[in-house]
């Protein structure tokens, strides 16, 4: 795979960010430049991921873009637990072989429980499918890199399920940084926390890094998209819950030549959703996005930029049609060849490399 060109990436996303903020938000089934050329035949494998049912509901809503051919879930336990969700009502339940051999199918959304994501995705790539692969990309880099290398060889799309990428506040932030509004960025602070029940903490305990692995991946994706590959990553993990062997309170420091970025994740913060944030500080301005959903953005500038004045101000953002709508529309447009993937395979690999560095730790005692 070719090296990741951060300047090219920022330039490509800057235009999208400008449209998102300055113009009326695209409706869920709309595409710039006219109606879709064709509907993408897509299926879903797995219902065990916590985003699975919402992804399926979104795919079915986006009927101008997708034709859902069916869903696969070999586990009787998951079928019993989640199979009756309205998102799957009326769909054909298929075997993996049946789905991957469906005539005309072009893409698969892999939504298995987290430990099974990469092995399943690898089989889909081998079968020639474009992928929406939920996150994160596994606890070992080698299988994930092998998957990406095979996708590159077959010229297939792999879109990771980092839902903040298409958030209008995040797009605005990337635009501002890319166009130099903030000057020299010297500090980034990102937080994604939530108060979790005991059963979730027990499930979380199977992963190195605990909260950092499951939630920190989203924030690392954002920081890497803005700053590129860090020079050094230092993790700090803490076990807070007295009865569960899990790192439920995590901090990772990403170091750059002139910038430090902190990633904080915790599974015990009361009303944590309200303090999920991305703050980017430069010597000519600051962007404070808090909360991330629904996004609220405050901008401070040392001098006027574009239509924004010097000083502190709220930025009015367009409403989002849904958490996953824009990302999945983007997938359809990539598969149809209308746009290049704004998050190339090399970016996905860099995010995963950084994430794994952020979850390294001494074993729990």
Secondary structure, 3 states (H helix, E strand, C coil): CCCCCHHHHHHHHHHHHHHHHHCCCCCCCCCCCCCCCCCEEEEEECCCCCCHHHHHHHHHHCCCCEEEEEEECCCHHHHHHHCCCHHHCCCCEECHHHHHCCCCCCEEEECCCHHHHHHHHHHHHHCCCEEEECCCCCCCHHHHHHHHHHHHHHCCCEEECCHHHHCHHHHHHHHHHHCCCCCCEEEEEEEEECECCHHHHHHHCCCCCCHHHHCHHHHHHHHHHHHCCCCEEEEEEECCCCCCCCCCEEEEEEECCCCEEEEEEECECCCHHHHCEEEEEECCEEEEEECCCCCCEEEEECCCECCECCEEEEECCCCCCCCCHHHHHHHHHHHCCCCCCCCCHHHHHHHHHHHHHHCCCCCCC
